[in-house]
């Protein structure tokens, strides 16, 4: 697969490419409830629908940050010139000289200008059952403590109601194909659903009756994605609501053309004091390599008095793309509170992305928001970005109030494989050797689970830098990372050291074509460098969205 128009002949083969895929029939999204208690029905539904999006399709490719990197002071200077004057941080961490490829074995002791906030008495796990955000809770545990449904009685559940949004397209008409990615949320005694046509539906959880609907009348074009998609909505409510005033509770909906809508959670009417009459044009901040809009497909992360936005893009099509940025907004006015850039300013115009296209997690007690940062553009070639990009393909912890880096761990150095960090890190308290540790577990496309102390980024179990294969010199301008991080524990979820087996049925039906192709491809583990020689190199593990064309 060519990388950013550089004429690469490297072949990228999906490990499941030779396996038959059952035909899929497009139909309207169905949402079902199996119990009559309103909060219980809502939370049960949220649990059932939330699990599939947990393995998210990636919306962009992005860079990586080195373990042990410590952001330098030049990363944290105000740079915005707009009238709101938000605090802007250009995220850049120091690393080994020469390039972004090597890093210390322990990324932990990273307390740059954004030092650890003073802990607040806010529990990591909510004291009652909630599902008011994309991952259920801000800790991204996707857990409900409700006990009414058990393994013993689940067979007795009876469908109470069913709702069809009608927002579906198979691509045969004027509209692009649509995909369903949204997790309904339960808040304000209401189920809120975002659709691929950028509408919001508010339902009574006990009956399925429509409370209100909102139509953004957004452009229904595949501007940055192969299909229409929306991963849902976000919810905010005032800590001290003003009686009789609208928009003390707000639902937010993002669109592919970079518009953020804010509507009253009770009525569905736009919040007129938010940005421009209830709509914020996020693309106004897309001022470097603005070749596509900053698509708002993942709902914002709402924590305290902050609405935090990442964005999705079309990085696989360009070597130079919009650089990764994260924005924190005032919930009621839409004004920027701070912005954060993942790419060093000196090279941002030569590369791009390293954005946050998936959900984030938050520890409100520590006052930290955790960013799963993607890889830089382009994919499969990094000769335009051999300088350090330590925050790419990383988990980066920011001070929630200021947007400054507190610590960062890079999980892939000089990422050319599109190994985006594609899920919010899960926050948990674990006991190791009799000691309780406030931990963060980051799942990755490589099948690794990296576990660190969420206060500092230090290893909970050792994370080793191991040598990986270098290139054969056939890719002009490329410089490969000599080592990559490998966690000692937990064990990898799959064996990345050897080629996956071919399904014998598909191979037989193809008269051995799969076996011949597999045998001809070079493979020296998951960090096998691209090559112009022979038949190319096998990419495994590969990006989860490869089979359906999403990115």
N, C-alpha and C positions, 0 to 999 in steps of 0.2 A: 504494500500500500504506500502510495506516495505521501511524503510528509511536507505539507505547506508549499507545494510547487517547486521543490528542490530537485526533482527528477530522480528520486530514489526508486530503486527497483525492488526494495525489500518487500517480501511477501508477508502478509499478516493473515494467518490461518486460524479461524475459530476452532477450538478443540471439539466443539459439537457440530462442526460443519458437515460431517459425513453422516450425521444421525438424522433420520427422517423426522420431520416436525409435523404434528397433526394439524390439519386445517382448522382455522379459527373462524367462527361465525360472529359477525358484528351484531350486537343487539343492545338495547337500552340498558343502562346501569340499573340494577335492582338493589334496593336497600330494604332489609327485612328486620323486623323486631320480633323476638320470641317470648316476651314477658310483659306484664301489664304495669308494673311499678315504673313510673316515669324515670327517675334517676337510674334505676337498675336497668331498664330497657335501653336507655341511652348509652350507659357505660358498657353493657354487654355488646351492643352493636358496634361501639367504637373499638372494642377489643377485637371483634371478629374482622372488621374491615381494616384495622390498622396494621395487621401483620404483613400482608403482601407488600405494601410500599416500604416496609423496613429494609428490603433489599432493593434499593432505589435504582432506577435507570439513571445513568449519569447524564448531566445536561451540558457538560463542557469538560475540556481537558485542562490540566493545570500543573504548575511547578511544585517543587518540593523544598523543604527546609532541613537543615542538618541537625542531627541530635547533638546537643551540647552547645548549640549556637546561642550567643548572647547578643540581642539587638543593641546596636550602638546608639549614641546620643543623636547622630544625624538623622535617625529614623523618626524622630519625634518632634519635628518642628511644625508649627502651624503653617499651612500653605494655602488655605482657601482665601479667595478674595471676594467672595459673594457677600451680600448684605447681612446674611445670618452669622457670618464669621464663626463657623463651627471649628472645633479643634480637629485638626487633621494630622494623622500619623502615617508616615511612610515606613512600612514595616521592612526592616532589613536587619538580619542578624549576622554577626561576625562568624567566620569559619576559617578553615585552613586556607593558607594562601594558594593562589593559582586558579582554583575553580571551586564549584559548589559541591565537590564530590566526596570529600572526607569529613568526618566529624568525630567528636569525642564519644567514647563508649557510653558515657552517662551525660544526657542532655540536661540534667536536672537543675543545677544551681544557676538559674537564670532570673535574676532580679534586676532588670535594667531600669530605665527611668520610670516605668510603670510598676511600682513596687506593690507587694501584696496588700490588698485592702484589709482594714481591720474587720475580723469576722463579726457578723451580725447574728442575733439569735433567731435565725430562720432555718427550720429543719430542711434537710435535703429531701426527705420523703414527706409528702403532704400528710397531714394528720387525718384526712378523710379521703374517700375515693373521689378522684377527679380525672377527667380526660378533656381538659380545656386547651390542649395544644397538640400539635401534629404527632408528637411522640408520647402523648398521654400526659406526661409531666415534663418539667424542664430538665429533669435528670436523665431523660431519654430511656428510662427503664421499661416503658410500655407495660406497666404493671397495674393491676387493680386488685385491691384486697377484698373485694366482694366475694361472698361465699354462698350465695343462694343457689347458684348453679354448680353442681358437683358431677363427678364421674358417674355417680349412681343415678342421678335424675336427668341427665342431659338427654337421654333417649325419649323423655316424656315431653320435651318442649313442643309447643304448638305455635305455628305462625299466627301472629295477631294482625299485622298489617304489612303492606308492601307499597313502595313508592317508586315510580319511574320518572327520572328527570327528563327523558326524551332528548337529551343533548348527546347525540351520538352520530357519527358519520363513518361510513365504510370507504370513503374516498371516491366513490363512483359518480358522485354528483359534482357540484361546484365547490364543495368544501373539502379540505384535506381530511385524511383519516384522523379520527380522534382516539385517544387512549384514556382509560380511567386510572388515575393515580391518587385520587383524593382520599384522605382519611377524614370522615366526619368528626367534628368535635362537639362535646357536650358542655355547655356553659349557659348561665342565665336561664336554667331550666328549659333549654332549647337545644335541638340538634341543628348545627349549621353545616351546610354542604356547599362546596365549590364545584362547579362543573367545567368540562373542557370548552364550553362555549362562553366561559367567563360570566356565569350567572351565580347568584347565591340563593339557596333555598333554606328557609327556616321552618323546621317542623316541630310539632308537639311530639315528644318522644313516646308518650303512652298510646297515641292514636294514629300517628303519621299524618295528622291534619296539617295543612300548610298554614303557617302563621303569616308569612310574607315572602315575596321573592324580589330579587333585584337583578336587573339586566344591565351590565356595563356597556352593552352595544359596542364591544371591542372589535377590532379588526380580526376576522376569523381567517387568518392566513398563517402558514407555517414559516414564520419569519426567521426563526433560529433553530427550530426543531423539525424533524421529519413529520410530526403529527401535532394536532392540537392537544394540549395537555394542561392540567392544572392540578396541583397537589393539595388544594384545600384552602382554608381561610384561617385567620388568626383572630384572637379575641383579647380585648383589654377592658378593664373597668377601673374607674376612679377609686382611690382609697377612701376619699371623703367626697362622695357624690353631692352635687348641688341640687337640691330639691327643685323640681319643675323645669330643669334645664335639659335640653336634648344632649345626646352623645356623651353621657356619663358612662355608658357602656358602648363599645365600638367593635364592629367586625371589619376586618381588612381583607381585601381581595386584590391580588396582583394579576397582571396580564402579560402576554407574550410581547406586546408592544411597549412595555416598561411603564405602565400606568398603575398607580396604587390608589384604590378606592377605599374610602372610609365611610361606613354607614352606621346609623344608630342601630344598636343590637335589638331594640324593642320594636322598631317600626320599619327598618330597612331603608329609611330616607337618608340621603347623603348628609354628612356633617359639614355644613357650609363654612365653618371656621377652619377646616382642615385644608391646608394648601390652597388650591384654586377651586373653591366651592365644593370641596369634598374629594378632589382628585389631585394627586401629586404626579407630575411628570418626572420620573427618576432619570430619564434619558437626558435631562438637562446637565447632568454631571458626567455624561459620557463624552469626554473631551480629548481622548487620546485613542487613535486608531478606531474611531467610531464607525466600524464597518457593519455593525448590526446593533439592534437595541439591547439594552440590559434587561433581558426578559425576567419577569418576576413570577416564576412558576412555583417555587417553594414558598409557602406562606411565611411571613415574617416571624421572627422569634420575639415574643413579648415578655419582658421581664421588668418588674417595677414600673418606672416611668420611661421605659425605652422600648421603641419598636425597631428591631435590628434587621436590616435587609442585606441579603446576599443576592446574587443574580446568576442566571444561566445564559449561555451564549452558543456560538457556532465555531468554536475554536478549531475543529478538525478541518475547516475549509481555508484557514489563513495561517501564515507564519507570524504575521503581525496582527494582533487582535486587541480589543480593549483590555487594559490591565486590571487585575483583580482588585476590587474595592468592596468594603463593607460600610454601610451607613447606619447610624443610630438617629432615630427621629423622635421628636416630641409627639406623644400619642394623640394630642388634641389639635395641634397646629400643623404638624408635618414638617416643622423646621428641623434642619440638621443640627444635632447636638455634637456629633463628631463623625469623622470619616477615617477609614483605615485602609492603607494600601499595602499589598503583600509584596509587590515587586520593587526593587531598588529603582529610584527615579532615573538613574543614569542609563538603565537599559530597558525601561518600560516601553519605550516606543519601538524597540527592536524585537520584542516578543509579545507577550500578552497573557491574559487569563490568570492562572493561579488564583482563581476566584473561589467563592463559597457558593456552590449551587444546590447544596442539600441542607438539611436542618442543622441547627446548632443546639448545644446544651448549655445550661446555666446553673451555677451554684450561687444562689442569692445570698446565702450566709457568708461566703467568701467574697462575694461581689465580683465574680469572674464569669465571663462568657467564653465558651470554648469553640473555636472555629475549626471545622474540618476543611482544610485548604486543598485545592486541586493542583494539577500539574500545569506548567507553563506551555505555551504554544511555540512551535507546532508539535504534534505527536510524531514519534518515531525518528526524530532528528533534532539535535539540540546544538548544532554548530553556530547558531546565532545567539546563543545564551550560555557560553561556557564560564562566564563570571559567576560568583556566588549568588545564589537565590535561596537563601536558607529557610525562608518561610514557605516555600512551595512544597506540595505533597506533605503537609505537616498537620499536627494538631497544635494550635496556637491559642494561648490563654490571654485574653485582654481584660484590663480593668473595665468593668461594666460602666462606670461613671465617666471615664476619660478616654477610653479606646486605646490606651497605651499597653504595650506588650509586657506581660508579667513573666511568662516563660513560653518557650516553643520547642517542639520536638519534630524533627524531620524524619519521615519514615522511608523515603526513597530519595537518594541523592541523584541529582541531575536526571530527573525522571523523563525518559524518552518513551516509556511504555504506556502512557496514559493511565498510570496507577493512581488516579484521583482518590483522595479520601472521600468516600461517597456515602458516609453515614455519620450522624452525630455521635460523638463519643458518649458512652454510657458511664454515669457517675454512680459509685457505690461505696459503701464502707465494708472493708473485708478484714479478716483477721489472719495475720501471717506471723508464725512463730510466737503466738500468744499476744501479739500487739495489733491493736485496731488501727487501720490505715485508711484515710480518706482517699480512695482510689479513683482512677479514670481508666476505662478500658476502651481502646480504639480498635475497631474491626477494620480490616483493609481488603482490597481486591485480591491481594496476594494470598489470602487465607491465614494471615497472621492476626493475633490479638496482642497488641502492645498494652502493657499495664504499667501505669506510673502514678505517683502521688499527685493528686490534682491540685495541691497547693503550690508545688514547686516544679513539677515535671520530672522529678528524679525517679529512677527505676524502682519498681517494687520487686520484681525479679530481674536478674541481669539481662540486658539487651546488648548483644555483642556486635562489633563491627567485623564482618568476615569478608575475605577477598572474594571477588566475583570476576567472571570472564571479561577480558578486555577485547577490543575490536580487532579485526584482521587488517585494518588499514584501507578497506575498500570504500568506506564512507567518508567523503571529503569534508574536512573541517570539524569532524566530531572528536570530542574528548570524553572518554568514559570514566565514570566513578570507579576507583579501584576497590572500594568496599561498600557494603550495604548493611543496614541494621537487621539483626536476627534476634527475636526474643527467645530466651531459654525456656520460658514457661508463660502461658500454656503452650502445649504442642500445636503445631500448625494444623489447620483444618483439612489440609490436603497435602499430598506429596508433590512438591514443586520441583523435585530434583530430576524427574524423568518424564518422558512423554506419557500422556494418558493413553489408555488402550483404545483401540478401534472397536466399535460395536460390530460383532461378527456378522450380524444380519445385514447391516448396511453395506459392509464390505463384500459380502456374497452377492447382494443385489447389484453392486457396482462392478462385479467381476474383478475384484481386487484393486480397483482404482484407489480407494482410500489407503490401503496398505502401502501401495507403491508411492503415493504422495507423502505419507508419513515418514517412510524410510528415507526419502530424498531430502527432507528438511533437516537443517542443523538444529541442535538443541543441546545447550549446556546448562540447563536450569532456567528458572524464571527470569533471570537477568541476562539472558542471552542477547548479545548486541546484534543489531541489524547487520545485514551483509548484502553485497552485490553478487556474491559468489554462489555457485551451485544453484539449488532451487530456492534459496532464501532460508529464513529462520522461522521456526515455530514460535508463536507468541502464546505462552501458557504459564500461569492463568491469564486469560484475556478479559477484556472489559465485559461486564455482564450484559451490556446492551447490544453486543455485537450481532446477536441473532435477529433482533427486530429493527435494526437500523437507527435506534435512538442513540443520542449522545449527550 
